[in-house]
Amino acid sequence: MTEKVKILCSGDVNGNFKTLFATAAKLNAKAGPFAALLCVGRFFHPDGAADELVPFLEGKESIAVPTYFITADEDDATGCTTLIDDIPDGGKLCTNLTFLGRKGVKRLPCGLTVAYLSGAYDPAKYNQSAVFQRRSAKTFQPAYLAEDVTALIEAATAGGDEQAEAGVDILMTSEWGEKFDTLLPEELSGDAHPLAAAKTDTLSPAVSRLATEVSARYHLAGNEGVHFQMVPYRNPLHTTRFYGLGAVGNPNKVKSTVAIAVMPTLALMA
């Protein structure tokens, strides 16, 4: 009988790699083993600094839990995307550290199926063609496009009869969906609203579309700097549990990492 897969999920890393990997190692020793660490939101440091990552890339320090990440609106002009510029479709940076890619659906070695979208919503670029937007780009472009979202939905819903019937275990996006903040209980209104202090609106209509059309059992997102678990919502095949995750190493001690146990959807279909 297939057992539930225990994983860790973290919000924006922002280049705080030592804190991220130390926290994961500590949790793994205390409550593991965990099969994977999934990171959503901004992964790299805002100014492009990767000093904390170098010891891991060089093999001088190890990463205890296999880590898979997406990116958000990291500024390619600062060098933030240097490590992924040549692997837009994903790839391994070092042992136990893998960039999932711009968008897609992948089955991880632990048996969980993840759908993921890297980047951020930019209304000025969203409906442009990838051929036009990325044809001469030498760096990983932070804005995802409408065709990226459509391709992800098609991959999640038309990946053969088994995939179409099972859906995916986890949807990973950098942003919350547009109007997600309205799906809150009455006691979280006004000043108690989790995004009450937000200075800009970064909620994405594209992520709302994904939440509606991709049948995921869990949805992870970062960017907002808060920890929040929304009331489960229905999708075409499942009930989805949404986790908004805080940033790693944030000064306000907002929870940035959660542990969940997931029975692989494909195992439930067997």
N, C-alpha and C positions, 0 to 999 in steps of 0.2 A: 504494500500500500504506500503510495506517495505521501511524503510528509510535507508540512508547511515549510517554506523557505524563509529563513530569518534574514532580514536585510536592514541596513541603516540608510537613512535619507537625510541629506543636509541641504541647507539653503546657500545663499551666496558665499563663496569662499573668499573672493576679493584678494587672492594672493596669500591668505593666511594658511599656508600649507602645513606648517609645523603644528599649528593648533588643530587643524582638521585631522591630520593623520595620527597625532597623539591621542586625540579624543576617541577616534575610531579604534585604536589599539587598546586603549583602556577599557572601552565598552566590550570589545571582543574578548578580552581576558576575563572580564567580570561576568558577562551575560551571553557570550558567544558559544560556538563560533557563528559569525555572520558570513553569508555567502557573497554579499556585495554591499558596496557603499555607492548610492546614487546621489549625485550633486546637481542641483538646479540653480539657475540664476547666474550671476557674474562669477566666473571661476578665476580669472586672472586679475592681478593687481591693476588698479586704474592707471598707474604710470608705466606699466609694462615691466616692472621689476619682477624678476623670477629667482632672486637669490635663495629664497627659502626652498625652492624646488630643485635647485642644482644638486644637492647631495643625494636626492632620490633618483634623479636622472642619471647620475654617475654611479649609482649602486652602492654608495657609501652608507646610505640609510635605506631601510626597507619599509614598504607599505604593507601593513598587516592584513588589510581587507581589500580584495579586488575592487577598484574604484572606477566608476564610469561617470563621465560628466558631459554636460552641454554648456554652451556659452550664452551670453545675453547681449548687451549693447556695448561690449568692450570696444574701445576706440582703437582701430587698427593703426592709426597715425602715431600712436604712442609706443607701438611695438608690442601691445598686449597679445596680439594674435600670432606672434612669430612662430610659436611651437606647433601651430595648427594650419598655418598658411598653405602648406603643401599637402595637407590631408583633409580637404573639405568634406570628404565622405567618411571620415573617421579613421582612427588608427591608434596603435599603441605608442605611448610616449616612453614608457619604461615598464618594468615588471609591476603588474597590478595597477597600472594607471592607463586608462583608455578614453580617448575622445570619441564619443559616439558618432559625431558628424553633424551635418547641417539639418538633415531630416531623414526619417525612415522608421523602419520597424525591425528590431533584431531580437533574436532569442539568445539570452545570455547563457553562459556555461552552467549556471545554477538552475536553468530550466524556465526562468521567468521570461516573458515576452514584453519588451518595452517599445512604446512608440515615443518618438522624441522630436522636438523642434528647437534648434538653436537660433539665437538672434532675438531681435526686438521688432515691434511693430512701428513702422514709419509710414504714415499715410501718404507722404509725398512720393514714396518709392514702391509702395505695396503692389500696385497694379502694373508695374513695369515688367518688361521681359527680362528673364535671366540673361539672355544673350546680350541684351543692351547693357544691363546693369553690371554684369560680371565678366564680360568678354576680355577686357584688358586689365582686370584687377590682379595685382600680385599679392594681395593680402586677403584674408578671410573677411568678407563683408558682413557687418553686423546686422543689417536689415534683412529679414526674411521676406519672401514675396508670396503673392497669392498662389502662384503655381507650385511653390514649395508646400503650402498648406494642402492644396488639392492632391498633390502627389502623395503626401503623408496619409490623407484620408483613404485614397485608393489602395495604398499598401496595407493599411490596417483593416480594410473591409473586403478586399478582393484578393487576398493572398492565398487563394485555393479554398476549397470547401471547409477544411479544418479551421483555417484562420478566420474565415468569414463567420463561422458558427461560434467560435470561441471568443472572439474579440482579443483584447490585449490585457495583460495584468496591470501595467502601469503606463500612464501618460506623463511625460516629462516636458515642461515648458518653463521658460524663464519668467514669464509674466502670468498674472491672474487674468481670467477672462473678463471682458467688459460686462458690467452689471453683476459680477460675482458679489460685489460689496453690498448689493441690495438683498441678497439671499441670506439675511441674518435675522436672528430672533430679535424681538422688540427690545430686550434688555441691552442689546448692543447697538443702540442708536445714540445719536448726539456725540458727546465727548467719549462715550464708551466704545464708539465705533473703532474697529481695529485700524482703520486708515484715516482716522480723524486728523492726525498730524501730517498727513501726506501733503507735500508742497506742489506736486504735479500729478496729473492723471496719466498713469502708465498702464491702465487696464486695456486689454487688447480684444477687439472684436474678432480677430482671427483665432485667438485661443478659445473664445466662446463658441466659435464654429466647431473647433476640434472637440470641445467638451460635449457638444451636441451630437456629432456624427461619428466619433471614435468611441467604441464600446470598451471603456477601460474600467477596471475595478478600483484603481487608485489614480489620483491625479496629484502630482507634486509640482509646486511652483515657488519661486523666490521673489526677488526684486523689491518687495514692499517693506522688508525689514521687520516683519512681525511674525509671530507664530500663531496660526489660526487653523482650526479644523472646522470646516463647514458642515452643515447638516447634509447627510448623503442625498444625492440627487440621482434620478433615473436617466439611463441612456438606452439605446435600442436593445441591449442584451443584458446589462447588469445594473447594479446600483453602484455609483461611484462615490468614493470617499476622498474628499479634497483636503490636502494639507498645504497651507501657506507656511513657509519656513523662514525663520530669522537668519541673519547673516552670521557666519562663523566669527567668533572672537569679538562680537559687538559689545560696546561698553555698558549697555543697559542690561546685559545678561538675558536678553530675549532668547528663548530656546531655539537653537539652530539645527539640532539633530534629533531625530526620532527613530525608534526601532519598530518595525512591523513584521508580522509573520504572514506570508502569503502562500496559499495553495495554488500552484500553477494552474491557470485556466485550462490548458490543454489536458492536464491530468484529470480535471473534473469532467472532461468530455469523454474520457476513455470508458 
